Amino acid sequence: MFTCDYKKLCLAFNCFHEVKAGNMPEDGDYVLLELKDGRHTAGCWYGSEEEGTVSGYFNRGTFDSVDVKEVSKWQPLYYDLSGSLQKENIKRIILGSDEDDPYIVEIGGFKSFKDGDFPKREQYCLLIFKDGTLHAGRWDELGENNGMFIYASALASHSMEKVWAWTPLSSDEVFEREEAKERERLAEEELNKNPTADPEKFKYGTDINVYYEKALEKLRKEYPWATVNQMKKQLQPYVIVPRHGKYIFGQDNGTFMGQPVVKEWTGGSTADEFTDFLCEYTRENVKSYDPQVKFTYGTDIKTYFDMAYEKVKKDYSWLNKKIADKYCKYAIIEVDGELEYARKFRDDKEFHIYECATADSILHNMEYEFQEAALRENPVEAEYAVPFGSVDISGWGLEKYTIYKLKTGDYKVYVQAGDRTTGGSREFFITPDCFKAKTYSEFLDRYLEIVPGGSFGLCKKDLLPNKALKKFFGY
């Protein structure tokens, strides 16, 4: 690495160009800027020259640019300082002409990440890379002692790992807004050190769980199985926090840019009104935990497995329990004191909660998974691509309509459709009941209940004349 002391280093820029027609950088060049008010920043030039005038802007990042009208001078940044930085005693590097120039801008005060120094949020900085080149960018803090320098649109950034030393350029409106927010945050912290509580609104104290418990007492009159955990699950919980020096009830909306986001409750002015609100807010959640509905068939997952398996087995005759269990495993587990349905796919190492409010909904899902598993385990032995012309399906064009004969002698259908920008596909199993039809015409009536022509493009009038398809189906 370089041997000079970056803390004592000063860069002297003395090759500034006036902003005028015929004297601008190439489009896409990133340059140092001196603004008309004397501040210094940098940006990537995008502009044009017409009739001796200059228009355009210097891009500094996403939604961050400086209009050329604000700029008085610019100087290139495409310097390689690596040779000079190898000199141990060097303290000043001239960037431009070695000759004396009455107009020089000196920039120093360099710092390094290795010393634990980091820019402030949104601070625009001049950078010396570890390869000796100069760059600039706005510090985007990604967490404690972590971040990157945004320098162009679409969040293009310089990694902090590339930077040898950095120093802030002049303050600007973006950074000043961030500084103002920081001052507001610190002032709010000071106000909230000793918050007060409205005696009517917080007559039960400032522990939010007390209010949930009081709401629970009311809910249990209607839903005896109710618990506080049920009230809070899948909903953004309410909290009691200080704001502007006073306690408030608020909805916890997580965090934004590292700061908590709490939406204040304004639906009343008393503790009992808030408790009534909690009852209504959580009612549907609690209702969905009715054990007679959620676990109609008990809490042994084997019961549900067997019910779903037996139903699917009627049509998918080759299905066995090993196949059914292969791709997706189900369980009923306890989470925070509540029983929940859970499932684990093939590559999962643990079960994940599967939100189902009713026993019939979990059965329906298991049946679908068993059907998919059965089809995966039944190889295709023959296929027939049904010919068709231009077929419109509610604005989508039919792209593929293929019948597959499976190893067991069963059939499935694959339909694909799309428009100019997107597409979709569906697969259907043709149940054995269809093949109990004595005639091909009667078979198609049953078949089209599974793959309806109005939804998937081909109707009976399209399929009935197709002798090859009739033969493929065994008629």
Beta strands, then each sheet from edge to edge (+ up, - down):
strand 1: 10-13
strand 2: 17-18
strand 3: 30-35
strand 4: 40-50
strand 5: 53-61
strand 6: 64-67
strand 7: 71-76
strand 8: 92-95
strand 9: 105-107
strand 10: 124-129
strand 11: 134-143
strand 12: 146-150
strand 13: 157-159
strand 14: 163-168
strand 15: 238-243
strand 16: 246-256
strand 17: 259-264
strand 18: 328-335
strand 19: 338-345
strand 20: 352-353
strand 21: 380-385
strand 22: 392-393
strand 23: 396-406
strand 24: 411-418
strand 25: 423-430
sheet 1: 8+ 1+ 9-
sheet 2: 2+ 7- 3+ 4- 5+ 6-
sheet 3: 13+ 12- 11+ 10- 14+
sheet 4: 15+ 16- 17+
sheet 5: 18+ 19- 20+
sheet 6: 21+ 23- 22+
sheet 7: 21+ 23- 24+ 25-
end
